[in-house]
């Protein structure tokens, strides 16, 4: 798929559609043939969270909340493996 700056998309076999980002979390593709895909942008925990999981990391990981943006590295030019 080719995602374009104008939020349109075209597949390698010519199917067109639209795409939409969800903040720095994911993006959705809706094709004109009815197919829809959602994929998450890649992210990882900051080093200080996982530096020593047996020492202090377990507590830090257990206390993570969905709005703890300062504890994650977002890589919005990459996606996680898989799609929905």
mmCIF file of the N, C-alpha and C atoms, coordinates in Angstrom:
data_MODEL
# 
_entry.id   MODEL 
# 
loop_
_atom_site.group_PDB 
_atom_site.id 
_atom_site.type_symbol 
_atom_site.label_atom_id 
_atom_site.label_alt_id 
_atom_site.label_comp_id 
_atom_site.label_asym_id 
_atom_site.label_entity_id 
_atom_site.label_seq_id 
_atom_site.pdbx_PDB_ins_code 
_atom_site.Cartn_x 
_atom_site.Cartn_y 
_atom_site.Cartn_z 
_atom_site.occupancy 
_atom_site.B_iso_or_equiv 
_atom_site.pdbx_formal_charge 
_atom_site.auth_seq_id 
_atom_site.auth_comp_id 
_atom_site.auth_asym_id 
_atom_site.auth_atom_id 
_atom_site.pdbx_PDB_model_num 
ATOM 1   N N  . UNK A 1 1  ? 0.830   -1.178 0.000  1.00 0.00 ? 1  UNK A N  1 
ATOM 2   C CA . UNK A 1 1  ? 0.000   0.000  0.000  1.00 0.00 ? 1  UNK A CA 1 
ATOM 3   C C  . UNK A 1 1  ? 0.873   1.239  0.000  1.00 0.00 ? 1  UNK A C  1 
ATOM 4   N N  . UNK A 1 2  ? 0.428   2.233  -0.714 1.00 0.00 ? 2  UNK A N  1 
ATOM 5   C CA . UNK A 1 2  ? 1.115   3.513  -0.751 1.00 0.00 ? 2  UNK A CA 1 
ATOM 6   C C  . UNK A 1 2  ? 0.241   4.542  -0.035 1.00 0.00 ? 2  UNK A C  1 
ATOM 7   N N  . UNK A 1 3  ? 0.683   4.957  1.154  1.00 0.00 ? 3  UNK A N  1 
ATOM 8   C CA . UNK A 1 3  ? -0.035  5.971  1.920  1.00 0.00 ? 3  UNK A CA 1 
ATOM 9   C C  . UNK A 1 3  ? 0.458   7.339  1.475  1.00 0.00 ? 3  UNK A C  1 
ATOM 10  N N  . UNK A 1 4  ? -0.460  8.193  1.058  1.00 0.00 ? 4  UNK A N  1 
ATOM 11  C CA . UNK A 1 4  ? -0.085  9.496  0.519  1.00 0.00 ? 4  UNK A CA 1 
ATOM 12  C C  . UNK A 1 4  ? -0.353  10.606 1.530  1.00 0.00 ? 4  UNK A C  1 
ATOM 13  N N  . UNK A 1 5  ? 0.324   11.737 1.334  1.00 0.00 ? 5  UNK A N  1 
ATOM 14  C CA . UNK A 1 5  ? 0.195   12.880 2.244  1.00 0.00 ? 5  UNK A CA 1 
ATOM 15  C C  . UNK A 1 5  ? -1.231  13.424 2.331  1.00 0.00 ? 5  UNK A C  1 
ATOM 16  N N  . UNK A 1 6  ? -2.041  13.237 1.289  1.00 0.00 ? 6  UNK A N  1 
ATOM 17  C CA . UNK A 1 6  ? -3.420  13.749 1.297  1.00 0.00 ? 6  UNK A CA 1 
ATOM 18  C C  . UNK A 1 6  ? -4.402  12.766 1.946  1.00 0.00 ? 6  UNK A C  1 
ATOM 19  N N  . UNK A 1 7  ? -3.869  11.799 2.692  1.00 0.00 ? 7  UNK A N  1 
ATOM 20  C CA . UNK A 1 7  ? -4.641  10.779 3.430  1.00 0.00 ? 7  UNK A CA 1 
ATOM 21  C C  . UNK A 1 7  ? -5.381  9.811  2.513  1.00 0.00 ? 7  UNK A C  1 
ATOM 22  N N  . UNK A 1 8  ? -4.934  9.681  1.266  1.00 0.00 ? 8  UNK A N  1 
ATOM 23  C CA . UNK A 1 8  ? -5.454  8.650  0.376  1.00 0.00 ? 8  UNK A CA 1 
ATOM 24  C C  . UNK A 1 8  ? -4.444  7.518  0.325  1.00 0.00 ? 8  UNK A C  1 
ATOM 25  N N  . UNK A 1 9  ? -4.900  6.377  -0.155 1.00 0.00 ? 9  UNK A N  1 
ATOM 26  C CA . UNK A 1 9  ? -4.044  5.197  -0.246 1.00 0.00 ? 9  UNK A CA 1 
ATOM 27  C C  . UNK A 1 9  ? -4.366  4.475  -1.545 1.00 0.00 ? 9  UNK A C  1 
ATOM 28  N N  . UNK A 1 10 ? -3.361  3.812  -2.102 1.00 0.00 ? 10 UNK A N  1 
ATOM 29  C CA . UNK A 1 10 ? -3.573  2.979  -3.273 1.00 0.00 ? 10 UNK A CA 1 
ATOM 30  C C  . UNK A 1 10 ? -2.736  1.715  -3.116 1.00 0.00 ? 10 UNK A C  1 
ATOM 31  N N  . UNK A 1 11 ? -3.370  0.566  -3.353 1.00 0.00 ? 11 UNK A N  1 
ATOM 32  C CA . UNK A 1 11 ? -2.659  -0.704 -3.239 1.00 0.00 ? 11 UNK A CA 1 
ATOM 33  C C  . UNK A 1 11 ? -1.879  -0.988 -4.517 1.00 0.00 ? 11 UNK A C  1 
ATOM 34  N N  . UNK A 1 12 ? -1.029  -1.977 -4.473 1.00 0.00 ? 12 UNK A N  1 
ATOM 35  C CA . UNK A 1 12 ? -0.222  -2.325 -5.642 1.00 0.00 ? 12 UNK A CA 1 
ATOM 36  C C  . UNK A 1 12 ? -1.072  -2.829 -6.805 1.00 0.00 ? 12 UNK A C  1 
ATOM 37  N N  . UNK A 1 13 ? -2.288  -3.304 -6.510 1.00 0.00 ? 13 UNK A N  1 
ATOM 38  C CA . UNK A 1 13 ? -3.165  -3.741 -7.599 1.00 0.00 ? 13 UNK A CA 1 
ATOM 39  C C  . UNK A 1 13 ? -4.236  -2.703 -7.943 1.00 0.00 ? 13 UNK A C  1 
ATOM 40  N N  . UNK A 1 14 ? -4.041  -1.443 -7.523 1.00 0.00 ? 14 UNK A N  1 
ATOM 41  C CA . UNK A 1 14 ? -4.882  -0.344 -7.971 1.00 0.00 ? 14 UNK A CA 1 
ATOM 42  C C  . UNK A 1 14 ? -6.116  -0.023 -7.143 1.00 0.00 ? 14 UNK A C  1 
ATOM 43  N N  . UNK A 1 15 ? -6.338  -0.727 -6.033 1.00 0.00 ? 15 UNK A N  1 
ATOM 44  C CA . UNK A 1 15 ? -7.484  -0.419 -5.173 1.00 0.00 ? 15 UNK A CA 1 
ATOM 45  C C  . UNK A 1 15 ? -7.174  0.862  -4.395 1.00 0.00 ? 15 UNK A C  1 
ATOM 46  N N  . UNK A 1 16 ? -8.116  1.790  -4.390 1.00 0.00 ? 16 UNK A N  1 
ATOM 47  C CA . UNK A 1 16 ? -7.913  3.070  -3.714 1.00 0.00 ? 16 UNK A CA 1 
ATOM 48  C C  . UNK A 1 16 ? -8.690  3.115  -2.418 1.00 0.00 ? 16 UNK A C  1 
ATOM 49  N N  . UNK A 1 17 ? -8.375  4.096  -1.602 1.00 0.00 ? 17 UNK A N  1 
ATOM 50  C CA . UNK A 1 17 ? -9.069  4.259  -0.339 1.00 0.00 ? 17 UNK A CA 1 
ATOM 51  C C  . UNK A 1 17 ? -8.501  5.439  0.429  1.00 0.00 ? 17 UNK A C  1 
ATOM 52  N N  . UNK A 1 18 ? -8.725  5.432  1.735  1.00 0.00 ? 18 UNK A N  1 
ATOM 53  C CA . UNK A 1 18 ? -8.275  6.501  2.621  1.00 0.00 ? 18 UNK A CA 1 
ATOM 54  C C  . UNK A 1 18 ? -7.589  5.906  3.839  1.00 0.00 ? 18 UNK A C  1 
ATOM 55  N N  . UNK A 1 19 ? -6.767  6.724  4.475  1.00 0.00 ? 19 UNK A N  1 
ATOM 56  C CA . UNK A 1 19 ? -6.142  6.314  5.731  1.00 0.00 ? 19 UNK A CA 1 
ATOM 57  C C  . UNK A 1 19 ? -6.241  7.460  6.723  1.00 0.00 ? 19 UNK A C  1 
ATOM 58  N N  . UNK A 1 20 ? -6.221  7.117  8.023  1.00 0.00 ? 20 UNK A N  1 
ATOM 59  C CA . UNK A 1 20 ? -6.356  8.115  9.072  1.00 0.00 ? 20 UNK A CA 1 
ATOM 60  C C  . UNK A 1 20 ? -5.492  7.716  10.263 1.00 0.00 ? 20 UNK A C  1 
ATOM 61  N N  . UNK A 1 21 ? -4.652  8.647  10.765 1.00 0.00 ? 21 UNK A N  1 
ATOM 62  C CA . UNK A 1 21 ? -3.854  8.353  11.953 1.00 0.00 ? 21 UNK A CA 1 
ATOM 63  C C  . UNK A 1 21 ? -4.674  8.515  13.230 1.00 0.00 ? 21 UNK A C  1 
ATOM 64  N N  . UNK A 1 22 ? -4.314  7.771  14.253 1.00 0.00 ? 22 UNK A N  1 
ATOM 65  C CA . UNK A 1 22 ? -4.875  7.921  15.597 1.00 0.00 ? 22 UNK A CA 1 
ATOM 66  C C  . UNK A 1 22 ? -3.745  8.371  16.510 1.00 0.00 ? 22 UNK A C  1 
ATOM 67  N N  . UNK A 1 23 ? -3.596  9.675  16.661 1.00 0.00 ? 23 UNK A N  1 
ATOM 68  C CA . UNK A 1 23 ? -2.546  10.261 17.496 1.00 0.00 ? 23 UNK A CA 1 
ATOM 69  C C  . UNK A 1 23 ? -1.200  9.645  17.141 1.00 0.00 ? 23 UNK A C  1 
ATOM 70  N N  . UNK A 1 24 ? -0.420  9.226  18.135 1.00 0.00 ? 24 UNK A N  1 
ATOM 71  C CA . UNK A 1 24 ? 0.849   8.550  17.859 1.00 0.00 ? 24 UNK A CA 1 
ATOM 72  C C  . UNK A 1 24 ? 0.714   7.058  18.172 1.00 0.00 ? 24 UNK A C  1 
ATOM 73  N N  . UNK A 1 25 ? -0.523  6.548  18.078 1.00 0.00 ? 25 UNK A N  1 
ATOM 74  C CA . UNK A 1 25 ? -0.776  5.168  18.481 1.00 0.00 ? 25 UNK A CA 1 
ATOM 75  C C  . UNK A 1 25 ? -0.983  4.202  17.323 1.00 0.00 ? 25 UNK A C  1 
ATOM 76  N N  . UNK A 1 26 ? -1.716  4.607  16.285 1.00 0.00 ? 26 UNK A N  1 
ATOM 77  C CA . UNK A 1 26 ? -2.077  3.660  15.232 1.00 0.00 ? 26 UNK A CA 1 
ATOM 78  C C  . UNK A 1 26 ? -2.560  4.417  13.998 1.00 0.00 ? 26 UNK A C  1 
ATOM 79  N N  . UNK A 1 27 ? -2.843  3.669  12.939 1.00 0.00 ? 27 UNK A N  1 
ATOM 80  C CA . UNK A 1 27 ? -3.566  4.253  11.819 1.00 0.00 ? 27 UNK A CA 1 
ATOM 81  C C  . UNK A 1 27 ? -4.492  3.211  11.210 1.00 0.00 ? 27 UNK A C  1 
ATOM 82  N N  . UNK A 1 28 ? -5.536  3.733  10.546 1.00 0.00 ? 28 UNK A N  1 
ATOM 83  C CA . UNK A 1 28 ? -6.577  2.887  9.955  1.00 0.00 ? 28 UNK A CA 1 
ATOM 84  C C  . UNK A 1 28 ? -6.581  3.125  8.449  1.00 0.00 ? 28 UNK A C  1 
ATOM 85  N N  . UNK A 1 29 ? -6.729  2.038  7.681  1.00 0.00 ? 29 UNK A N  1 
ATOM 86  C CA . UNK A 1 29 ? -6.859  2.111  6.231  1.00 0.00 ? 29 UNK A CA 1 
ATOM 87  C C  . UNK A 1 29 ? -8.227  1.544  5.872  1.00 0.00 ? 29 UNK A C  1 
ATOM 88  N N  . UNK A 1 30 ? -8.986  2.290  5.074  1.00 0.00 ? 30 UNK A N  1 
ATOM 89  C CA . UNK A 1 30 ? -10.272 1.817  4.557  1.00 0.00 ? 30 UNK A CA 1 
ATOM 90  C C  . UNK A 1 30 ? -10.206 1.871  3.042  1.00 0.00 ? 30 UNK A C  1 
ATOM 91  N N  . UNK A 1 31 ? -10.321 0.695  2.416  1.00 0.00 ? 31 UNK A N  1 
ATOM 92  C CA . UNK A 1 31 ? -10.243 0.605  0.966  1.00 0.00 ? 31 UNK A CA 1 
ATOM 93  C C  . UNK A 1 31 ? -11.638 0.660  0.356  1.00 0.00 ? 31 UNK A C  1 
ATOM 94  N N  . UNK A 1 32 ? -11.702 1.121  -0.892 1.00 0.00 ? 32 UNK A N  1 
ATOM 95  C CA . UNK A 1 32 ? -12.984 1.247  -1.584 1.00 0.00 ? 32 UNK A CA 1 
ATOM 96  C C  . UNK A 1 32 ? -13.669 -0.100 -1.813 1.00 0.00 ? 32 UNK A C  1 
ATOM 97  N N  . UNK A 1 33 ? -12.943 -1.200 -1.704 1.00 0.00 ? 33 UNK A N  1 
ATOM 98  C CA . UNK A 1 33 ? -13.542 -2.529 -1.868 1.00 0.00 ? 33 UNK A CA 1 
ATOM 99  C C  . UNK A 1 33 ? -14.123 -3.071 -0.552 1.00 0.00 ? 33 UNK A C  1 
ATOM 100 N N  . UNK A 1 34 ? -14.126 -2.242 0.502  1.00 0.00 ? 34 UNK A N  1 
ATOM 101 C CA . UNK A 1 34 ? -14.715 -2.642 1.779  1.00 0.00 ? 34 UNK A CA 1 
ATOM 102 C C  . UNK A 1 34 ? -13.734 -3.199 2.793  1.00 0.00 ? 34 UNK A C  1 
ATOM 103 N N  . UNK A 1 35 ? -12.507 -3.443 2.399  1.00 0.00 ? 35 UNK A N  1 
ATOM 104 C CA . UNK A 1 35 ? -11.519 -3.964 3.350  1.00 0.00 ? 35 UNK A CA 1 
ATOM 105 C C  . UNK A 1 35 ? -11.049 -2.833 4.261  1.00 0.00 ? 35 UNK A C  1 
ATOM 106 N N  . UNK A 1 36 ? -10.819 -3.184 5.545  1.00 0.00 ? 36 UNK A N  1 
ATOM 107 C CA . UNK A 1 36 ? -10.328 -2.209 6.530  1.00 0.00 ? 36 UNK A CA 1 
ATOM 108 C C  . UNK A 1 36 ? -9.207  -2.838 7.336  1.00 0.00 ? 36 UNK A C  1 
ATOM 109 N N  . UNK A 1 37 ? -8.213  -2.045 7.662  1.00 0.00 ? 37 UNK A N  1 
ATOM 110 C CA . UNK A 1 37 ? -7.070  -2.504 8.434  1.00 0.00 ? 37 UNK A CA 1 
ATOM 111 C C  . UNK A 1 37 ? -6.728  -1.471 9.493  1.00 0.00 ? 37 UNK A C  1 
ATOM 112 N N  . UNK A 1 38 ? -6.269  -1.930 10.646 1.00 0.00 ? 38 UNK A N  1 
ATOM 113 C CA . UNK A 1 38 ? -5.744  -1.052 11.693 1.00 0.00 ? 38 UNK A CA 1 
ATOM 114 C C  . UNK A 1 38 ? -4.412  -1.643 12.130 1.00 0.00 ? 38 UNK A C  1 
ATOM 115 N N  . UNK A 1 39 ? -3.416  -0.800 12.253 1.00 0.00 ? 39 UNK A N  1 
ATOM 116 C CA . UNK A 1 39 ? -2.119  -1.250 12.737 1.00 0.00 ? 39 UNK A CA 1 
ATOM 117 C C  . UNK A 1 39 ? -1.593  -0.262 13.765 1.00 0.00 ? 39 UNK A C  1 
ATOM 118 N N  . UNK A 1 40 ? -0.877  -0.752 14.730 1.00 0.00 ? 40 UNK A N  1 
ATOM 119 C CA . UNK A 1 40 ? -0.303  0.094  15.779 1.00 0.00 ? 40 UNK A CA 1 
ATOM 120 C C  . UNK A 1 40 ? 1.083   0.547  15.383 1.00 0.00 ? 40 UNK A C  1 
ATOM 121 N N  . UNK A 1 41 ? 1.378   1.826  15.680 1.00 0.00 ? 41 UNK A N  1 
ATOM 122 C CA . UNK A 1 41 ? 2.740   2.298  15.502 1.00 0.00 ? 41 UNK A CA 1 
ATOM 123 C C  . UNK A 1 41 ? 3.637   1.583  16.507 1.00 0.00 ? 41 UNK A C  1 
ATOM 124 N N  . UNK A 1 42 ? 4.877   1.455  16.141 1.00 0.00 ? 42 UNK A N  1 
ATOM 125 C CA . UNK A 1 42 ? 5.840   0.789  17.017 1.00 0.00 ? 42 UNK A CA 1 
ATOM 126 C C  . UNK A 1 42 ? 6.150   1.678  18.219 1.00 0.00 ? 42 UNK A C  1 
ATOM 127 N N  . UNK A 1 43 ? 6.309   1.074  19.353 1.00 0.00 ? 43 UNK A N  1 
ATOM 128 C CA . UNK A 1 43 ? 6.716   1.792  20.561 1.00 0.00 ? 43 UNK A CA 1 
ATOM 129 C C  . UNK A 1 43 ? 7.506   0.847  21.446 1.00 0.00 ? 43 UNK A C  1 
ATOM 130 N N  . UNK A 1 44 ? 8.258   1.420  22.350 1.00 0.00 ? 44 UNK A N  1 
ATOM 131 C CA . UNK A 1 44 ? 9.005   0.629  23.318 1.00 0.00 ? 44 UNK A CA 1 
ATOM 132 C C  . UNK A 1 44 ? 9.034   1.399  24.629 1.00 0.00 ? 44 UNK A C  1 
ATOM 133 N N  . UNK A 1 45 ? 9.325   0.693  25.692 1.00 0.00 ? 45 UNK A N  1 
ATOM 134 C CA . UNK A 1 45 ? 9.465   1.339  26.995 1.00 0.00 ? 45 UNK A CA 1 
ATOM 135 C C  . UNK A 1 45 ? 10.796  2.067  27.071 1.00 0.00 ? 45 UNK A C  1 
ATOM 136 N N  . UNK A 1 46 ? 10.822  3.176  27.778 1.00 0.00 ? 46 UNK A N  1 
ATOM 137 C CA . UNK A 1 46 ? 12.073  3.904  28.001 1.00 0.00 ? 46 UNK A CA 1 
ATOM 138 C C  . UNK A 1 46 ? 13.047  2.988  28.746 1.00 0.00 ? 46 UNK A C  1 
ATOM 139 N N  . UNK A 1 47 ? 14.325  3.199  28.518 1.00 0.00 ? 47 UNK A N  1 
ATOM 140 C CA . UNK A 1 47 ? 15.352  2.337  29.112 1.00 0.00 ? 47 UNK A CA 1 
ATOM 141 C C  . UNK A 1 47 ? 15.272  2.258  30.631 1.00 0.00 ? 47 UNK A C  1 
ATOM 142 N N  . UNK A 1 48 ? 14.971  3.369  31.294 1.00 0.00 ? 48 UNK A N  1 
ATOM 143 C CA . UNK A 1 48 ? 14.973  3.339  32.761 1.00 0.00 ? 48 UNK A CA 1 
ATOM 144 C C  . UNK A 1 48 ? 13.854  2.458  33.319 1.00 0.00 ? 48 UNK A C  1 
ATOM 145 N N  . UNK A 1 49 ? 12.830  2.158  32.527 1.00 0.00 ? 49 UNK A N  1 
ATOM 146 C CA . UNK A 1 49 ? 11.745  1.283  32.976 1.00 0.00 ? 49 UNK A CA 1 
ATOM 147 C C  . UNK A 1 49 ? 12.210  -0.171 32.977 1.00 0.00 ? 49 UNK A C  1 
ATOM 148 N N  . UNK A 1 50 ? 12.988  -0.552 31.978 1.00 0.00 ? 50 UNK A N  1 
ATOM 149 C CA . UNK A 1 50 ? 13.391  -1.957 31.824 1.00 0.00 ? 50 UNK A CA 1 
ATOM 150 C C  . UNK A 1 50 ? 14.875  -2.183 32.087 1.00 0.00 ? 50 UNK A C  1 
ATOM 151 N N  . UNK A 1 51 ? 15.550  -1.193 32.635 1.00 0.00 ? 51 UNK A N  1 
ATOM 152 C CA . UNK A 1 51 ? 16.990  -1.305 32.859 1.00 0.00 ? 51 UNK A CA 1 
ATOM 153 C C  . UNK A 1 51 ? 17.338  -2.553 33.664 1.00 0.00 ? 51 UNK A C  1 
ATOM 154 N N  . UNK A 1 52 ? 16.669  -2.758 34.772 1.00 0.00 ? 52 UNK A N  1 
ATOM 155 C CA . UNK A 1 52 ? 16.899  -3.928 35.608 1.00 0.00 ? 52 UNK A CA 1 
ATOM 156 C C  . UNK A 1 52 ? 15.541  -4.435 36.099 1.00 0.00 ? 52 UNK A C  1 
ATOM 157 N N  . UNK A 1 53 ? 14.831  -5.219 35.285 1.00 0.00 ? 53 UNK A N  1 
ATOM 158 C CA . UNK A 1 53 ? 13.468  -5.634 35.636 1.00 0.00 ? 53 UNK A CA 1 
ATOM 159 C C  . UNK A 1 53 ? 13.369  -6.410 36.949 1.00 0.00 ? 53 UNK A C  1 
ATOM 160 N N  . UNK A 1 54 ? 14.395  -7.148 37.296 1.00 0.00 ? 54 UNK A N  1 
ATOM 161 C CA . UNK A 1 54 ? 14.333  -7.915 38.541 1.00 0.00 ? 54 UNK A CA 1 
ATOM 162 C C  . UNK A 1 54 ? 14.544  -7.032 39.759 1.00 0.00 ? 54 UNK A C  1 
ATOM 163 N N  . UNK A 1 55 ? 15.285  -5.949 39.579 1.00 0.00 ? 55 UNK A N  1 
ATOM 164 C CA . UNK A 1 55 ? 15.559  -5.052 40.696 1.00 0.00 ? 55 UNK A CA 1 
ATOM 165 C C  . UNK A 1 55 ? 14.394  -4.096 40.950 1.00 0.00 ? 55 UNK A C  1 
ATOM 166 N N  . UNK A 1 56 ? 14.058  -3.273 39.965 1.00 0.00 ? 56 UNK A N  1 
ATOM 167 C CA . UNK A 1 56 ? 13.000  -2.285 40.170 1.00 0.00 ? 56 UNK A CA 1 
ATOM 168 C C  . UNK A 1 56 ? 12.007  -2.238 39.021 1.00 0.00 ? 56 UNK A C  1 
ATOM 169 N N  . UNK A 1 57 ? 12.366  -2.834 37.898 1.00 0.00 ? 57 UNK A N  1 
ATOM 170 C CA . UNK A 1 57 ? 11.540  -2.760 36.700 1.00 0.00 ? 57 UNK A CA 1 
ATOM 171 C C  . UNK A 1 57 ? 10.163  -3.372 36.829 1.00 0.00 ? 57 UNK A C  1 
ATOM 172 N N  . UNK A 1 58 ? 10.039  -4.451 37.573 1.00 0.00 ? 58 UNK A N  1 
ATOM 173 C CA . UNK A 1 58 ? 8.743   -5.110 37.711 1.00 0.00 ? 58 UNK A CA 1 
ATOM 174 C C  . UNK A 1 58 ? 7.721   -4.138 38.290 1.00 0.00 ? 58 UNK A C  1 
ATOM 175 N N  . UNK A 1 59 ? 8.088   -3.432 39.332 1.00 0.00 ? 59 UNK A N  1 
ATOM 176 C CA . UNK A 1 59 ? 7.190   -2.453 39.939 1.00 0.00 ? 59 UNK A CA 1 
ATOM 177 C C  . UNK A 1 59 ? 6.855   -1.347 38.946 1.00 0.00 ? 59 UNK A C  1 
ATOM 178 N N  . UNK A 1 60 ? 7.867   -0.845 38.226 1.00 0.00 ? 60 UNK A N  1 
ATOM 179 C CA . UNK A 1 60 ? 7.639   0.219  37.250 1.00 0.00 ? 60 UNK A CA 1 
ATOM 180 C C  . UNK A 1 60 ? 6.721   -0.253 36.124 1.00 0.00 ? 60 UNK A C  1 
ATOM 181 N N  . UNK A 1 61 ? 6.917   -1.481 35.671 1.00 0.00 ? 61 UNK A N  1 
ATOM 182 C CA . UNK A 1 61 ? 6.081   -2.017 34.600 1.00 0.00 ? 61 UNK A CA 1 
ATOM 183 C C  . UNK A 1 61 ? 4.653   -2.226 35.098 1.00 0.00 ? 61 UNK A C  1 
ATOM 184 N N  . UNK A 1 62 ? 4.480   -2.747 36.291 1.00 0.00 ? 62 UNK A N  1 
ATOM 185 C CA . UNK A 1 62 ? 3.139   -2.966 36.843 1.00 0.00 ? 62 UNK A CA 1 
ATOM 186 C C  . UNK A 1 62 ? 2.371   -1.661 37.019 1.00 0.00 ? 62 UNK A C  1 
ATOM 187 N N  . UNK A 1 63 ? 3.066   -0.580 37.289 1.00 0.00 ? 63 UNK A N  1 
ATOM 188 C CA . UNK A 1 63 ? 2.425   0.708  37.526 1.00 0.00 ? 63 UNK A CA 1 
ATOM 189 C C  . UNK A 1 63 ? 2.144   1.512  36.253 1.00 0.00 ? 63 UNK A C  1 
ATOM 190 N N  . UNK A 1 64 ? 2.502   0.991  35.076 1.00 0.00 ? 64 UNK A N  1 
ATOM 191 C CA . UNK A 1 64 ? 2.275   1.719  33.834 1.00 0.00 ? 64 UNK A CA 1 
ATOM 192 C C  . UNK A 1 64 ? 0.792   1.951  33.589 1.00 0.00 ? 64 UNK A C  1 
ATOM 193 N N  . UNK A 1 65 ? 0.478   3.136  33.093 1.00 0.00 ? 65 UNK A N  1 
ATOM 194 C CA . UNK A 1 65 ? -0.887  3.502  32.717 1.00 0.00 ? 65 UNK A CA 1 
ATOM 195 C C  . UNK A 1 65 ? -0.897  3.877  31.238 1.00 0.00 ? 65 UNK A C  1 
ATOM 196 N N  . UNK A 1 66 ? -2.065  3.830  30.617 1.00 0.00 ? 66 UNK A N  1 
ATOM 197 C CA . UNK A 1 66 ? -2.152  4.143  29.195 1.00 0.00 ? 66 UNK A CA 1 
ATOM 198 C C  . UNK A 1 66 ? -1.779  5.580  28.877 1.00 0.00 ? 66 UNK A C  1 
ATOM 199 N N  . UNK A 1 67 ? -1.859  6.477  29.834 1.00 0.00 ? 67 UNK A N  1 
ATOM 200 C CA . UNK A 1 67 ? -1.514  7.872  29.574 1.00 0.00 ? 67 UNK A CA 1 
ATOM 201 C C  . UNK A 1 67 ? -0.104  8.237  30.054 1.00 0.00 ? 67 UNK A C  1 
ATOM 202 N N  . UNK A 1 68 ? 0.742   7.258  30.281 1.00 0.00 ? 68 UNK A N  1 
ATOM 203 C CA . UNK A 1 68 ? 2.133   7.488  30.694 1.00 0.00 ? 68 UNK A CA 1 
ATOM 204 C C  . UNK A 1 68 ? 3.030   7.694  29.474 1.00 0.00 ? 68 UNK A C  1 
ATOM 205 N N  . UNK A 1 69 ? 2.701   8.675  28.658 1.00 0.00 ? 69 UNK A N  1 
ATOM 206 C CA . UNK A 1 69 ? 3.414   8.889  27.398 1.00 0.00 ? 69 UNK A CA 1 
ATOM 207 C C  . UNK A 1 69 ? 4.902   9.134  27.601 1.00 0.00 ? 69 UNK A C  1 
ATOM 208 N N  . UNK A 1 70 ? 5.286   9.736  28.718 1.00 0.00 ? 70 UNK A N  1 
ATOM 209 C CA . UNK A 1 70 ? 6.694   10.027 28.971 1.00 0.00 ? 70 UNK A CA 1 
ATOM 210 C C  . UNK A 1 70 ? 7.507   8.774  29.289 1.00 0.00 ? 70 UNK A C  1 
ATOM 211 N N  . UNK A 1 71 ? 6.870   7.625  29.415 1.00 0.00 ? 71 UNK A N  1 
ATOM 212 C CA . UNK A 1 71 ? 7.579   6.378  29.712 1.00 0.00 ? 71 UNK A CA 1 
ATOM 213 C C  . UNK A 1 71 ? 7.768   5.503  28.470 1.00 0.00 ? 71 UNK A C  1 
ATOM 214 N N  . UNK A 1 72 ? 7.305   5.995  27.313 1.00 0.00 ? 72 UNK A N  1 
ATOM 215 C CA . UNK A 1 72 ? 7.383   5.227  26.072 1.00 0.00 ? 72 UNK A CA 1 
ATOM 216 C C  . UNK A 1 72 ? 8.143   6.004  25.007 1.00 0.00 ? 72 UNK A C  1 
ATOM 217 N N  . UNK A 1 73 ? 8.808   5.271  24.126 1.00 0.00 ? 73 UNK A N  1 
ATOM 218 C CA . UNK A 1 73 ? 9.401   5.831  22.912 1.00 0.00 ? 73 UNK A CA 1 
ATOM 219 C C  . UNK A 1 73 ? 8.469   5.470  21.759 1.00 0.00 ? 73 UNK A C  1 
ATOM 220 N N  . UNK A 1 74 ? 7.896   6.461  21.101 1.00 0.00 ? 74 UNK A N  1 
ATOM 221 C CA . UNK A 1 74 ? 7.040   6.224  19.939 1.00 0.00 ? 74 UNK A CA 1 
ATOM 222 C C  . UNK A 1 74 ? 7.880   6.298  18.675 1.00 0.00 ? 74 UNK A C  1 
ATOM 223 N N  . UNK A 1 75 ? 7.667   5.344  17.782 1.00 0.00 ? 75 UNK A N  1 
ATOM 224 C CA . UNK A 1 75 ? 8.349   5.323  16.490 1.00 0.00 ? 75 UNK A CA 1 
ATOM 225 C C  . UNK A 1 75 ? 7.266   5.337  15.409 1.00 0.00 ? 75 UNK A C  1 
ATOM 226 N N  . UNK A 1 76 ? 6.776   6.520  15.089 1.00 0.00 ? 76 UNK A N  1 
ATOM 227 C CA . UNK A 1 76 ? 5.624   6.648  14.196 1.00 0.00 ? 76 UNK A CA 1 
ATOM 228 C C  . UNK A 1 76 ? 5.947   6.408  12.725 1.00 0.00 ? 76 UNK A C  1 
ATOM 229 N N  . UNK A 1 77 ? 7.193   6.108  12.411 1.00 0.00 ? 77 UNK A N  1 
ATOM 230 C CA . UNK A 1 77 ? 7.538   5.751  11.037 1.00 0.00 ? 77 UNK A CA 1 
ATOM 231 C C  . UNK A 1 77 ? 7.623   4.238  10.866 1.00 0.00 ? 77 UNK A C  1 
ATOM 232 N N  . UNK A 1 78 ? 7.242   3.484  11.928 1.00 0.00 ? 78 UNK A N  1 
ATOM 233 C CA . UNK A 1 78 ? 7.254   2.020  11.891 1.00 0.00 ? 78 UNK A CA 1 
ATOM 234 C C  . UNK A 1 78 ? 5.968   1.508  12.530 1.00 0.00 ? 78 UNK A C  1 
ATOM 235 N N  . UNK A 1 79 ? 5.606   0.277  12.209 1.00 0.00 ? 79 UNK A N  1 
ATOM 236 C CA . UNK A 1 79 ? 4.431   -0.331 12.820 1.00 0.00 ? 79 UNK A CA 1 
ATOM 237 C C  . UNK A 1 79 ? 4.832   -1.621 13.524 1.00 0.00 ? 79 UNK A C  1 
ATOM 238 N N  . UNK A 1 80 ? 3.957   -2.073 14.407 1.00 0.00 ? 80 UNK A N  1 
ATOM 239 C CA . UNK A 1 80 ? 4.160   -3.351 15.087 1.00 0.00 ? 80 UNK A CA 1 
ATOM 240 C C  . UNK A 1 80 ? 3.871   -4.477 14.091 1.00 0.00 ? 80 UNK A C  1 
ATOM 241 N N  . UNK A 1 81 ? 4.320   -5.661 14.386 1.00 0.00 ? 81 UNK A N  1 
ATOM 242 C CA . UNK A 1 81 ? 4.047   -6.819 13.539 1.00 0.00 ? 81 UNK A CA 1 
ATOM 243 C C  . UNK A 1 81 ? 2.578   -7.189 13.697 1.00 0.00 ? 81 UNK A C  1 
ATOM 244 N N  . UNK A 1 82 ? 1.919   -7.464 12.584 1.00 0.00 ? 82 UNK A N  1 
ATOM 245 C CA . UNK A 1 82 ? 0.528   -7.869 12.591 1.00 0.00 ? 82 UNK A CA 1 
ATOM 246 C C  . UNK A 1 82 ? -0.401  -6.711 12.318 1.00 0.00 ? 82 UNK A C  1 
ATOM 247 N N  . UNK A 1 83 ? -1.676  -7.039 12.124 1.00 0.00 ? 83 UNK A N  1 
ATOM 248 C CA . UNK A 1 83 ? -2.692  -6.025 11.886 1.00 0.00 ? 83 UNK A CA 1 
ATOM 249 C C  . UNK A 1 83 ? -4.030  -6.595 12.322 1.00 0.00 ? 83 UNK A C  1 
ATOM 250 N N  . UNK A 1 84 ? -5.018  -5.711 12.435 1.00 0.00 ? 84 UNK A N  1 
ATOM 251 C CA . UNK A 1 84 ? -6.376  -6.127 12.812 1.00 0.00 ? 84 UNK A CA 1 
ATOM 252 C C  . UNK A 1 84 ? -7.298  -5.802 11.666 1.00 0.00 ? 84 UNK A C  1 
# 
